[in-house]
């Protein structure tokens, strides 16, 4: 539960208060027809990747993964499915 709270706090802080400083990269997976922003969280004992998108000027997080589980074929396939539902 502590990791969950830390993750939520960090996501909110990085994507709102420290947006210019945040470690955000655009993930491009042409073979899946997908492109989406990814936030890397490595402070406070975290090693997570947060996939998110913008819709109607709002930020929507559609996946949070520990680095060990991020970027695998299964991870990207699931993330793309979630992104398609969001859009």
N, C-alpha and C positions, 0 to 999 in steps of 0.2 A: 504494500500500500504506500510505503514511503517513496519508492521509486516512481509510482504513478503520480503522486502529488508533486514531486520534484520535476517530473516531465511536464506536467501541465503548467506549472509555474514558469519553467524555462521557455516553453513554447509561447506562452502569452508574452513574456518579457521580450524575447527575441523578435517576435513578429509584430509587436506593437511599439514598445518603448525604445528598442535598440535596432530598429529595422535596417538602418544604414550600416551598422556594424555586423549584422548577422551573417553567418556563413551559409549563404543561399546560392545554390547552383541550379541551373536548368538541366534536368535529366531528359535526354532525348533517346527514345527507343523506336527508330523508324520501322523496324520489323513488326512492332505492335501498333504503329500509328499513334504513338503517344509522346507527349512532351509535357512536363510538369515541373514546378519548382520543388526543390528538396532543401530542407534546413538540416544542417549537421549540428548535433548537440554533443559537446565533449567536456563541458564544465560540470562541476559538482558530482563527479563520479559517473557521469552518463557517457554512453557511447552509442547514441541512437541517431536514426535518420527519420525525419518527419517529411512525409509527402503531403503537399497541400496545393490548393488552387484558389483562384479568386472567382467569385460569382456575385454580380450585382454589388461590387465594392466591398464584399465581405470575404474573409479568409475562411476556407473550409479545409480542415485537416482530414484526409481520407485514409492515412496509414501512418503508423509509428512502428519502427522496427529497430531492434538491437542491431548493431553493425554486423554481427555474425550471421544474421538472417536476412540482411538487406542485399538487394541486387541479384538475388538468385532468380532463375527462370520462374519458379513458383511465385516468388515475391512480386516480380514485375507483372506477371499475368494477373494476380489478384489485385494489385494496385491499379492496373489498367481497367479491370472490370469495375472497381469502385469509382474510378475517375469517370468512366462512361455514364454511370448512374447519376453522378453529381452533375454532369454537364447536360 
